Structures are given as C-alpha cells and as structure tokens.
C-alpha cells in the first residue's frame, strides 16, 4: 500500500478547512467587502460635505426670498430690460420638518428666448439662495395671423430656509 493513501482523508480535510475558505474569500467575498467599504466611505464624505455646505450658507438660509416676493423684486430689472412678462408666480411650502422649510415656486414667463435665457442665467448665477429645479419651454402662437410667436417658460425654483416662527 502506498504511504500517501494513509493521509488522503487528512489532506482532504486540510483542503476543505484551509484552501476552500481562501478561495471563497478571494473570488466572492473580497469584492463585496471592498465595495461596501468604498460605499460607506463615500457616504461619510457626502455627509461631511453637506454639513460644511449648510454651515457656509447659514446666513442665506434664514432669509426667505420666495414667500415674501423678494425674488420677483430682484428679477424685475432684467424682466423689464428684456421685455418679458410674468404670467404666473406661486410659491408653495412643499415640506416642513425639524425647523427646515422647503419652498417650491412656479414662475411662468412669456417673451423672447434670449431674454428668458438671460433671466435663467441671472437666477442661477446670482441667487445662491434659490436653485432652479427644472425649466419647461412652450411656444405660444397668437390667434391672429400677423402676431409674433412667443415663448412661454415655466421655471420651478426651490429654496431651503429655516422656520423663523418662535413657538
């Protein structure tokens, strides 16, 4: 009888207890664990960035420019210069939790495309309190044949503020 056959069961047990877990770790669990570590690290970084941004914008959060009409007052010079017309403006409190208020406003403007783009540029660049969520364009044809086509733009704007009411 060959001597290695005496240790065949012991060799199979060693392979099963040592080599099999190493192979399983190498080919399946290691990639999952790496992705999990990367994901948790990314979540921590995102939370830290959000905390820093909220600290940087604390002075802007307290000032509500949509509900009190200050946003429209700030946009009036460019609206008049570009001969735009405000069709509709409605700010609505979308969410209110833990002293944080989310206000969403719908602003409908009618006029030339270039004027509307200038308004969007100014709104996006100069007003850090408000963020444009979406803009929908629609052409408006006049009823008479001699009229000029105009563009109607509906802009959805959001602002996060703190609840300034003291209970």
Secondary structure as the mmCIF struct_conf table of DSSP 4:
data_model
#
loop_
_struct_conf.conf_type_id
_struct_conf.id
_struct_conf.beg_label_comp_id
_struct_conf.beg_label_asym_id
_struct_conf.beg_label_seq_id
_struct_conf.end_label_comp_id
_struct_conf.end_label_asym_id
_struct_conf.end_label_seq_id
HELX_RH_3T_P HELX_RH_3T_P1 UNK A 3 UNK A 7
HELX_RH_AL_P HELX_RH_AL_P1 UNK A 8 UNK A 14
HELX_RH_PI_P HELX_RH_PI_P1 UNK A 15 UNK A 19
HELX_RH_AL_P HELX_RH_AL_P2 UNK A 20 UNK A 24
HELX_RH_PI_P HELX_RH_PI_P2 UNK A 25 UNK A 29
HELX_RH_AL_P HELX_RH_AL_P3 UNK A 30 UNK A 56
TURN_TY1_P TURN_TY1_P1 UNK A 57 UNK A 57
HELX_RH_AL_P HELX_RH_AL_P4 UNK A 58 UNK A 61
TURN_TY1_P TURN_TY1_P2 UNK A 62 UNK A 62
BEND BEND1 UNK A 66 UNK A 66
TURN_TY1_P TURN_TY1_P3 UNK A 67 UNK A 68
BEND BEND2 UNK A 69 UNK A 69
HELX_RH_AL_P HELX_RH_AL_P5 UNK A 70 UNK A 81
TURN_TY1_P TURN_TY1_P4 UNK A 82 UNK A 83
STRN STRN1 UNK A 85 UNK A 97
TURN_TY1_P TURN_TY1_P5 UNK A 98 UNK A 99
STRN STRN2 UNK A 100 UNK A 111
HELX_RH_AL_P HELX_RH_AL_P6 UNK A 113 UNK A 126
TURN_TY1_P TURN_TY1_P6 UNK A 128 UNK A 129
STRN STRN3 UNK A 130 UNK A 140
BEND BEND3 UNK A 143 UNK A 144
TURN_TY1_P TURN_TY1_P7 UNK A 145 UNK A 146
BEND BEND4 UNK A 147 UNK A 147
HELX_LH_PP_P HELX_LH_PP_P1 UNK A 148 UNK A 149
STRN STRN4 UNK A 150 UNK A 162
#
